Each structure stands twice: as structure tokens, then as C-alpha cells.
């Protein structure tokens, strides 16, 4: 079931820094990339507490049990490998001991979410998650991977814009004016680009960034996700 408990346990540990005053890039858009760092649970053995930045050390002081959690250890290993700190511009998500970290090549915000495919009661969505346009979209996109694609896109948008869980119906897919087949990602009064990938056939990963920035994904994996199979499910521009 997609529920508040799931969100708090699997998503609230995700770390995203959203700089509202950040200026958009002015260089030609084809110079930009978004680097995706992936890590599997076996990377937890490389975690070192002395690598933590100040913000993560404070988090660990308040929640010491995290030090033994695979998701925490793998995601902080990724931060070390990517060379990012908690006051930087990036987005991080982990679920089921796997983690993904996305870092833009310039000063634009990004958001990412990672979920493992599994059966859930998606029938509860209309009450607190979906916009009416998204309910229509799901009538034509009804595979399990489609529902996870929508869910991860919405969570990624919340992270990129700094919005709260209560704002889920206000972010996500909207039909283009005058069309039935064209769809755009919207959040915080802006249009967004978004991609959704299926990783190793069972993990759905979505990333979003501002619509005015054209950027290409660049991948680097570690551990058992060094050569993770990737299949593009959706590309919203």
C-alpha cells in the first residue's frame, strides 16, 4: 500500500537540497548533464563514519540507529564517491538498501526518487495523491511500472521544489492545453523535465529538473549496481 507510513519510513531519509534563489544556467544547454550515481547494498561495507559531513553527523547524533541501516551506509558512501556535501546541489534517494544520487553539472535544481516494484493498493491514491489529470492518465497507463513512474515523479518534484507531502496533488502530470496525448510535468508554477528508468527490471528511478534546461544523463554504478541494466520508461520534456 502506498501510505503515509511508507513515505515516512522509506522517503523521509532521502536528502535533497533546494536552493530557491539559485540562478538558472545561461550557457548553451547542450553543455549540461546530470550524473546518476548508483549503489547496491554490498557497498555498505565501504561506509566510514569519519567521512560524514557536519549535517550528517548531526543527523546521526539525533538518530544513532541509522548507522547500522544499509540505506544510510550506502547513500553516504555515494556522497563520498560523488564528492558532495549536505550544503551542495544534489538529490539523494534510497530504498531497500539501494541508493541513487543525482548531481547536476551546473546550478540548476534536481530531484530524484527510487522505488522497488511490488504490488500495492494503489486504489487509495485518488483520496490524497492524485490530480484529476493524473487519474485520467492512469486510465491509459495501468501497468505496475506506470503507477510507480507517476509516484516517483511526484516525489522527485516535491524534493526539487521543497514542497511537503500534503502538496502531492499539486505536483505531477498535467494535460497540455487543447490536447489529450500531450503531457507535461508541473510543480510550483513551473514546467519540469523528467525521466523515468527501470533498473535491473525491478527498480523504478525518476529524476526531474527545470524544463528550460536540456541535460543528458551520465551514469556511474558501484558494487552490484556497477553495470545495472537500464531501460527508459518515460521522458517528459
N, C-alpha and C positions, 0 to 999 in steps of 0.2 A: 504494500500500500504506500502511496505517496502521501506522506502525512507530516505534520509539524515535528513529530519525534524524529522522523528520518532526517528532516532538514537540519535539526539541531545537532544530531549525532554525526552526520556524515558531511555536512556542509559548513557548519559554523567554525570548523577548524581550518577551513580554507582561508588563505590570506591574500587580500588584494589591496593595493594602494591606489587611490583615485585622486588625482591632482586636478581639482576643478579649475584652477587658474592656469593650467598648462596651456601654452600657445600651441596651435597646430603647426605641423611642419610646413615649410614654404619651398623646399627643394622639389624637383621633379619627382612625381610619385613612384616612378619605376625604380627608384633607388632604395625603396623601403622593403623591409622584410620583418617577419615575426618568427622568432626562433622558438620552436617547441622542444622542450627537454622532457624526456620520458624516463621513468624508472620503475622497475618491478620490485616486489618485496625482498628479493635477495640483496638489494642494495642497502638494506637496513644495517647490515654488518659493518658498513663503512662510516656510519654516523659517529661523530665525535662531538661531545657537548662543548668542548673548547672552541668549536667553530661557530657557535651561536652568536648572533649579533645581540645588541643590548635589548632590543624589543623582544626577541625570542627568549632571552634569559629571564626577563621579567614574566613572560607568559608561563615559563616553566616553574618559576617560583610560586605562582598562583595555582598552577595545575601540575604538580610534580609527577602524577601518574602518566602524563603524556610521554615522558622519557622512555617508557617501555613499550609504547604503541608503535606498531610498524609504520603506520601512515605518517606519524610525526617524524620518525627517524629517516624514512625515505624522502619525504618532502624537504627536510632540512639538508639532507645530502645533496639534493638537486640545487638548492640555493647556493650551497658551497661550490658546486661544479660550475654553476652559471655565473658566479661572482656577483650576486645581487644581495642587497641588504633591505631591511624592512622599510626604509625610507625611500626606496627606489621605485621605479615604474615597472611593474610586472604583475602577473596574476598567477595564483597557485591553487591547485585543487588536488585532493587525494581521496581515494575511496577503495576500500578492500585491500589496503596495503600497497596499492599502485598510486603513482603520482604523476602529475603533469604541471610543468611550469612554462609560462609563455612570457617572452621578453621582446618588446618592440625595438627596432633598430633606431628609432628617433622618438621625439617627445609626444607620442600620442598614447591615449589610454587603451588598455586591453582588458578583456575579461575571459575567463576560461572555466569550464566545469567538466568533470569526469564522472561517469556513472557506469556501473556494470549492468548489462542486460539481465533482467529477471522479471518474472511475472509479478504484476502488482494490480491492485484495484484502481485502475485509472478512472472508473466511473465516478469517483468523488471529486474529480477535477472541477467541473463547472461551478461548484459552490464557492470556491475560494482561489482558483488558479487562473482560469481561462477568460480571455476576452471573447466576445461573441464571434469575431472574425476567426479566432483560433478554433472554436468549436466547429465552424464550417470547414476549416482546413482539415481537421481530423476526420471529417466525414469522407474525405477522399484519400487520406493518408492514415491508414488504420493498422499498419504493421506495428509490432512492438518497438522496432527501431525508430519508427516515425514519432511515436509518443515520447521516447527518450530524447530524440533530437529536439523536439519542442521544449521539453523540460530543461535540458542542458542549455539551450539557447537562452531561455528566460533567466536561469540562474546566472549565466555568464553576463547578461545585460545588467542584472542587479549589481553584480560586483563592479562592472565597468563604470556604472553611474553612481555607485554608493547608495543605492536605494535599499529599502527594507523588504522583508518577506511579505509584508502586507501590500506591497506595490506590485506583486506578481501579475495581477490582471492588467496593469497599466503598461507592462513591457512585453514585447514579443512580436508576433507576426500580425501584419495588417494588410488587407487587400489594397492594391493600388486603385486610385480613383478611376471609376469607369471600366474596371477590368475584373475578370473573375479568375484568371490564371496567373496574374502577376502578384507577387507578394514581396513585402518589404519588412525589414526589422526596424522597430521603433522603440525608443526609450528616452525619457527626459526631454521630450520635444525635438528629438533629432532622429535622423536616419543612421543606420549602422550596417556595416558589412558583417557577415557571419559565415563560418564554415563548420560543418559537422563531419567528423570522420568516425568510421568504425575501426577499432584497433583489435587485431587478433580475433576478429569475428565475435567478440563478446563485450567490448568496452566502447561506449559512446563518448566522444570528446568534442565539445563545441567551444569555439573561440569567436569573440566579437571585437570590433574596433570601429572607429568613426567612418561613416560612409565616404567622406571626401578623401580618405587616404587609401590608395591602392598599394597593397603589400602582399608579398608572397610568403607562404610557409617554408621554413627551413627546419629540418628535423635532426635531432640527436638523441639517441637512446642509450640507456645504461642497463647493465645486468641482463636479465632475461627479456627485457624490452629493447635491447640494443638494436635488434632488427625486427621490431614489431611490424606485422602486416598492417597496412593502412588502406582503407577504401573510402573515398569521398562519397558521402551521402547527400549533402546539400551544400550549395554555395550561393548565398544571398548577397546581391550587390545592389 
